[in-house]
Amino acid sequence: SKLFEFLACGKPVVCSCVGAPRRLLESANAGILVKPQNFEAFAESIMNLYNSSEQRNYFGTNGRKFIEENFSLDVFEKNLERILKQLMI
């Protein structure tokens, strides 16, 4: 449930999740996905991000942009307005 907050803050994410969180992170291209229970890969991914400001900035920028374009209040407002107009027809 913290994934949206991390992305909105422009922070790269290392995730061993499945399902919707995994698809969200893949869509945002905002972090590194590792297989669940693969602790070595998880630690290695953290160290790779720690050692690469370029990669941190890339993933962080992607995450922030993804949230702004898909989950901002402006987007919700436009979608709600569209739905309400369709209901009134």
C-alpha positions in Angstrom: 0.0 0.0 0.0 3.0 2.3 0.2 4.0 1.9 -3.4 2.0 4.9 -4.6 3.6 7.1 -1.9 7.2 6.0 -2.8 6.5 6.6 -6.5 4.9 10.0 -5.8 8.0 11.0 -3.8 10.2 10.2 -6.8 11.9 7.3 -5.1 13.1 4.2 -6.9 11.6 0.9 -5.6 13.0 -2.5 -5.1 10.1 -4.9 -5.0 9.6 -8.6 -4.7 5.8 -8.4 -5.1 3.3 -10.2 -7.3 0.0 -9.2 -8.7 -1.2 -5.7 -9.0 1.8 -4.0 -7.2 4.1 -5.8 -9.6 2.1 -4.7 -12.7 2.0 -1.1 -11.3 5.8 -1.0 -10.9 6.3 -2.5 -14.4 4.0 0.0 -15.9 5.7 2.9 -14.2 9.2 1.5 -15.0 10.2 2.9 -11.6 12.2 0.3 -10.0 13.7 -3.2 -9.9 11.6 -6.3 -9.6 13.1 -9.4 -8.0 11.5 -12.8 -7.5 9.9 -13.3 -4.1 12.2 -15.0 -1.5 15.3 -14.2 -3.6 17.1 -12.3 -0.8 20.5 -12.1 -2.6 18.9 -10.5 -5.7 17.0 -8.1 -3.4 20.2 -7.0 -1.6 22.1 -6.8 -4.9 19.4 -4.6 -6.4 19.6 -2.2 -3.4 23.3 -2.0 -3.7 23.1 -1.3 -7.5 20.7 1.6 -6.8 22.9 2.8 -3.9 25.9 2.9 -6.3 24.2 4.5 -9.3 22.7 7.9 -8.9 21.8 7.8 -12.6 19.6 4.7 -12.1 18.1 6.1 -8.9 17.2 9.3 -10.8 15.8 7.5 -13.8 13.5 5.2 -11.8 12.5 8.1 -9.4 11.6 10.4 -12.3 9.6 7.7 -14.0 7.7 6.9 -10.9 6.8 10.5 -10.1 5.8 11.1 -13.7 3.6 8.0 -13.8 1.7 9.0 -10.6 1.2 12.6 -11.9 -0.1 11.3 -15.3 -2.3 8.5 -13.9 -3.3 9.2 -10.3 -3.2 12.9 -9.6 -6.2 14.8 -8.4 -6.6 16.4 -11.8 -6.8 13.0 -13.4 -9.3 11.8 -10.9 -11.4 14.9 -11.4 -11.4 14.6 -15.2 -12.3 10.9 -15.0 -15.1 11.5 -12.5 -16.5 14.3 -14.6 -16.4 12.1 -17.7 -18.2 9.2 -15.8 -20.9 11.6 -14.4 -21.5 13.0 -17.9 -21.9 9.5 -19.3 -24.4 8.6 -16.6 -26.5 11.7 -17.3 -26.9 10.7 -21.0 
